[in-house]
Amino acid sequence: MKLRLMLWLLGWMLKRARRRRTAFRDALRERGRLDWGIATEDLSIARHYRMNAERVASAPGLPVDLDLELRFRDAEAALAVLKKPSQRAFREGLIDGRLRLVGDSRDLNRLQALLKHL
């Protein structure tokens, strides 16, 4: 339940940042479209985000056409990393197996650069 709420709130924060923060809009315009998602390995909890300079959309589930997926071992592992989403937390999650990256690691760098504007 906490993870579902956190992922929904993340979508709300992304939409709000696109409306209110010119730096976030400029970064989206500069980096282009980014479609990404967060899920547990068993896909019991999943949400995806489609972001561009004109719109940020969020919906449950993980479609197959995403650029980047962050798959967490379980909800507790996801909460631990997402509460403090630093590069170090992501790297440690990848190393110890709590997090699996599906997609290009450059997209993860793009995402982290965008999330700095939240």
Secondary structure by P-SEA (a helix, b strand, c coil): caaaaaaaaaaaaaaaaaaccaaaaaaaaaacccccccccccccbbbbbbbccccccccccccccccbbbbcccaaaaaaaaacccaaaaaaaaaaccbbbcccaaaaaaaaaaaccc
